[in-house]
Amino acid sequence: MSSDSEIVEKDEKTGIGLKWLLLVLLLVLIAAVAFYFMGTTVHKSPKEPFAEVEETIVKVETPAPATMATGSVDTSGNYIYDLGKIITIELPNEAGVLKVGENSTESRLYKFLSNPAATIDTVKGNWFEFTNVRFLTGGTKIDSASTLQLTNIILLSKGFPAASFKLGGYTDNTGDSVANVVLSQKRAEAVVAALKKLGISSKSLTAAIGYGPQFPIGDNATTLGKAMNRRVAINVKSK
């Protein structure tokens, strides 16, 4: 038979054992809770900065909207600009008065030439597409309807006698690229010849270059884009 002291000793050992067991279970529970919250923090923390980086990339890669005047293609395949409302421009040096569309070549050139803060870009150039100079299909003969705009360019040159210009000819990407360069060169030279015939000062024109399908301003995968790319543009070299 066990004595009272043995019973007490066993009860104490059992109590101590239970206390240790409860302590171990408590520590395991605390560790599990801590692990859970740490795991949640580790899982969530990278999401927020990643979302911010992804949003920044989207903003950077989003293309800027086109700034050119809108237009359409006529039955001959020419790009017809929306010239906007008619405005009146009184040129300096008593060169005359222009009544042109607010989106026209003449209007944009006048704003650039008359603005002292507008500087010459010696790298990319200051190019302005002719909005009403066109050619007969497939050739280098200028459409007679182009005479008005060419005459206005001469008036602008008289209003700003210090200005000089370079002409550039362009095509779409259809056909042989070498032949397109030749065609664009002849068209640029045809515009120079027409301007000289109308009376522009020879010192106002510095060069005529044909670039062929280079430097497209429209999408060559579309009819509209191809029409936009078949053009002649004028570049301000000095003002």
Secondary structure, DSSP 8 states (H G I E B T S, - for coil): ---HHHHHHHHHHHHHHHHHHHHHHHHHHHHHHHHHHHHHHHHHTTHHHHHHHHHHHHHHHS-----S--EEE-TTS-EEE---SEEEEEETTTTEEEEEETTSHHHHHHHHHH-TT----TTT--EEE-SS--BSTTSS-B-GGGHHHHHHHHHHHHHSTT-EEEEEEE--S-S-HHHHHHHHHHHHHHHHHHHHHTT--GGGEEEEEE-TTSS-SS-TTSHHHHHHHSEEEEEEEE-
